[in-house]
C-alpha cells in the first residue's frame, strides 16, 4: 500500500466516523423533539377541551338570557296592548 492510498482510506474512515456520530446526535435530538411535541400536543388538547367547555357554558348562559329577553318582550307587548286606547 502506498502512503497516498493509506491517507485516502484514513480520510474515508474519519469521514464515516464523523457522519455516524452526526447521525447519532441528530437521532437523539429528534427523540427529544418528539417528546416535546407530544407534551405540546397534550397541552393543546387540554386547552382545546377547556375552551370547548367554556364555550358550552357561554352558549347555555346565552340561551337563558335569550329566553328571559323573549319573556320580557312578550310582557311589554301585552302591557302595551292592554293599555292602548280602543279605536
HUTAUR-V827311 format. One record per residue. RES is the residue in one letter. SS is DSSP state (helix for helix, strand for strand, loop for the rest). Layout:
RES	SS
RES	SS
This chain:
X	loop
X	loop
X	helix
X	helix
X	helix
X	helix
X	helix
X	helix
X	helix
X	helix
X	helix
X	helix
X	helix
X	helix
X	helix
X	helix
X	helix
X	helix
X	helix
X	helix
X	helix
X	helix
X	helix
X	helix
X	helix
X	helix
X	helix
X	helix
X	helix
X	helix
X	helix
X	helix
X	helix
X	helix
X	helix
X	helix
X	helix
X	helix
X	helix
X	helix
X	helix
X	helix
X	helix
X	helix
X	helix
X	helix
X	helix
X	helix
X	helix
X	helix
X	helix
X	helix
X	helix
X	helix
X	helix
X	helix
X	helix
X	helix
X	helix
X	helix
X	helix
X	helix
X	helix
X	helix
X	helix
X	helix
X	helix
X	helix
X	helix
X	helix
X	helix
X	helix
X	helix
X	helix
X	helix
X	helix
X	helix
X	helix
X	helix
X	helix
X	helix
X	helix
X	helix
X	loop
X	loop
X	loop
X	loop
